[in-house]
Amino acid sequence: MNKEEIQLLYEYDKWADSRLFEVIAVLTGDQYKKNLNSSFGGIQGTFVHILSANKVWLDRWTGRKPEPLSVENFPEIEIFKKQWDMYQCGISNFLQSLTDERLNTPLQYSDFKGNIYNESLFQLMLHKVNHSSYHRGQLVMMLRQLGMEVVSTDMITYIRQKEKHG
């Protein structure tokens, strides 16, 4: 995998998240917090889980000690969005610093249980986007349960829009 390919994947990831933010921005506080019996409760819990995982991975990739986020710290969508924007700035800076060589170099890290792993950075970066895509699918289902119209977050939709608009 090379830098150009991983950047395309992360541009898509950012685009897909942005599309869901447009829908979630119009939710009431009760809808945002409602337990919809999904993996992380509802929209709030699922979005916080995605952000937490994203930040944990970025911290590992940049040599910082990862700290998971708590849903209690994000009682309102606006607070969550500010933290999301900060993550986007951090991942953007990280992506700019990447080289093909670094992408293909193994990275040793430990999980929160102390298990040590050693995988290529590009594999970890692919996992992060796949993880986000999985949970975006859950968010789409929950938004539909709330009666919201949702938009496609498929990668092919992103590619077609990018080709059409340059």
Contacts in CASP RR format, 6 or more apart in sequence:
PFRMAT RR
TARGET T0000
AUTHOR 0000-0000-0000
METHOD contacts of the structure
MODEL  1
MNKEEIQLLYEYDKWADSRLFEVIAVLTGDQYKKNLNSSFGGIQGTFVHI
LSANKVWLDRWTGRKPEPLSVENFPEIEIFKKQWDMYQCGISNFLQSLTD
ERLNTPLQYSDFKGNIYNESLFQLMLHKVNHSSYHRGQLVMMLRQLGMEV
VSTDMITYIRQKEKHG
1 103 0 8 1.000
1 104 0 8 1.000
1 122 0 8 1.000
1 126 0 8 1.000
2 100 0 8 1.000
2 103 0 8 1.000
3 95 0 8 1.000
3 98 0 8 1.000
3 99 0 8 1.000
3 100 0 8 1.000
3 103 0 8 1.000
6 95 0 8 1.000
6 98 0 8 1.000
6 103 0 8 1.000
6 122 0 8 1.000
6 125 0 8 1.000
7 95 0 8 1.000
7 98 0 8 1.000
9 125 0 8 1.000
9 126 0 8 1.000
9 129 0 8 1.000
10 91 0 8 1.000
10 95 0 8 1.000
10 125 0 8 1.000
10 129 0 8 1.000
11 158 0 8 1.000
11 162 0 8 1.000
12 129 0 8 1.000
12 155 0 8 1.000
12 158 0 8 1.000
12 159 0 8 1.000
13 129 0 8 1.000
13 132 0 8 1.000
13 133 0 8 1.000
14 88 0 8 1.000
14 91 0 8 1.000
15 158 0 8 1.000
16 132 0 8 1.000
16 133 0 8 1.000
16 136 0 8 1.000
16 153 0 8 1.000
16 155 0 8 1.000
16 158 0 8 1.000
17 50 0 8 1.000
17 84 0 8 1.000
17 132 0 8 1.000
17 136 0 8 1.000
19 151 0 8 1.000
19 152 0 8 1.000
19 153 0 8 1.000
20 136 0 8 1.000
20 139 0 8 1.000
20 140 0 8 1.000
20 143 0 8 1.000
20 150 0 8 1.000
20 153 0 8 1.000
21 81 0 8 1.000
21 84 0 8 1.000
22 151 0 8 1.000
23 143 0 8 1.000
23 148 0 8 1.000
23 149 0 8 1.000
23 150 0 8 1.000
23 151 0 8 1.000
24 32 0 8 1.000
24 43 0 8 1.000
24 47 0 8 1.000
24 77 0 8 1.000
24 139 0 8 1.000
24 143 0 8 1.000
25 77 0 8 1.000
25 81 0 8 1.000
26 148 0 8 1.000
27 43 0 8 1.000
27 77 0 8 1.000
27 146 0 8 1.000
27 148 0 8 1.000
29 76 0 8 1.000
29 77 0 8 1.000
31 43 0 8 1.000
31 146 0 8 1.000
32 43 0 8 1.000
32 44 0 8 1.000
32 76 0 8 1.000
32 77 0 8 1.000
33 42 0 8 1.000
33 43 0 8 1.000
33 44 0 8 1.000
33 75 0 8 1.000
34 42 0 8 1.000
34 43 0 8 1.000
34 146 0 8 1.000
35 41 0 8 1.000
35 42 0 8 1.000
36 42 0 8 1.000
36 43 0 8 1.000
36 142 0 8 1.000
36 145 0 8 1.000
36 146 0 8 1.000
38 46 0 8 1.000
38 138 0 8 1.000
38 141 0 8 1.000
38 142 0 8 1.000
39 46 0 8 1.000
39 49 0 8 1.000
39 135 0 8 1.000
39 138 0 8 1.000
40 46 0 8 1.000
40 48 0 8 1.000
40 49 0 8 1.000
40 71 0 8 1.000
42 142 0 8 1.000
43 139 0 8 1.000
43 142 0 8 1.000
43 143 0 8 1.000
43 146 0 8 1.000
44 71 0 8 1.000
44 74 0 8 1.000
44 80 0 8 1.000
45 71 0 8 1.000
46 135 0 8 1.000
46 138 0 8 1.000
46 139 0 8 1.000
46 142 0 8 1.000
47 74 0 8 1.000
47 80 0 8 1.000
47 139 0 8 1.000
48 69 0 8 1.000
48 70 0 8 1.000
48 71 0 8 1.000
48 73 0 8 1.000
48 74 0 8 1.000
48 80 0 8 1.000
49 135 0 8 1.000
50 131 0 8 1.000
50 132 0 8 1.000
50 135 0 8 1.000
50 136 0 8 1.000
51 69 0 8 1.000
51 80 0 8 1.000
51 83 0 8 1.000
51 84 0 8 1.000
51 87 0 8 1.000
52 68 0 8 1.000
52 69 0 8 1.000
53 128 0 8 1.000
53 131 0 8 1.000
53 132 0 8 1.000
54 87 0 8 1.000
54 91 0 8 1.000
54 128 0 8 1.000
54 132 0 8 1.000
55 66 0 8 1.000
55 67 0 8 1.000
55 69 0 8 1.000
55 87 0 8 1.000
56 66 0 8 1.000
56 67 0 8 1.000
56 68 0 8 1.000
57 66 0 8 1.000
57 124 0 8 1.000
57 125 0 8 1.000
57 127 0 8 1.000
57 128 0 8 1.000
58 87 0 8 1.000
58 90 0 8 1.000
58 91 0 8 1.000
58 94 0 8 1.000
59 65 0 8 1.000
59 66 0 8 1.000
59 67 0 8 1.000
60 66 0 8 1.000
60 107 0 8 1.000
60 109 0 8 1.000
60 124 0 8 1.000
61 94 0 8 1.000
61 107 0 8 1.000
61 121 0 8 1.000
61 124 0 8 1.000
61 125 0 8 1.000
62 94 0 8 1.000
66 112 0 8 1.000
68 112 0 8 1.000
69 83 0 8 1.000
73 79 0 8 1.000
74 80 0 8 1.000
74 83 0 8 1.000
102 121 0 8 1.000
103 120 0 8 1.000
103 121 0 8 1.000
103 122 0 8 1.000
103 125 0 8 1.000
104 120 0 8 1.000
104 121 0 8 1.000
104 122 0 8 1.000
105 120 0 8 1.000
105 121 0 8 1.000
106 118 0 8 1.000
106 119 0 8 1.000
106 120 0 8 1.000
106 121 0 8 1.000
107 118 0 8 1.000
107 119 0 8 1.000
107 120 0 8 1.000
107 121 0 8 1.000
107 124 0 8 1.000
108 116 0 8 1.000
108 117 0 8 1.000
108 118 0 8 1.000
109 116 0 8 1.000
109 117 0 8 1.000
109 118 0 8 1.000
110 116 0 8 1.000
110 117 0 8 1.000
111 117 0 8 1.000
133 153 0 8 1.000
136 153 0 8 1.000
137 153 0 8 1.000
140 150 0 8 1.000
140 153 0 8 1.000
143 150 0 8 1.000
144 150 0 8 1.000
END
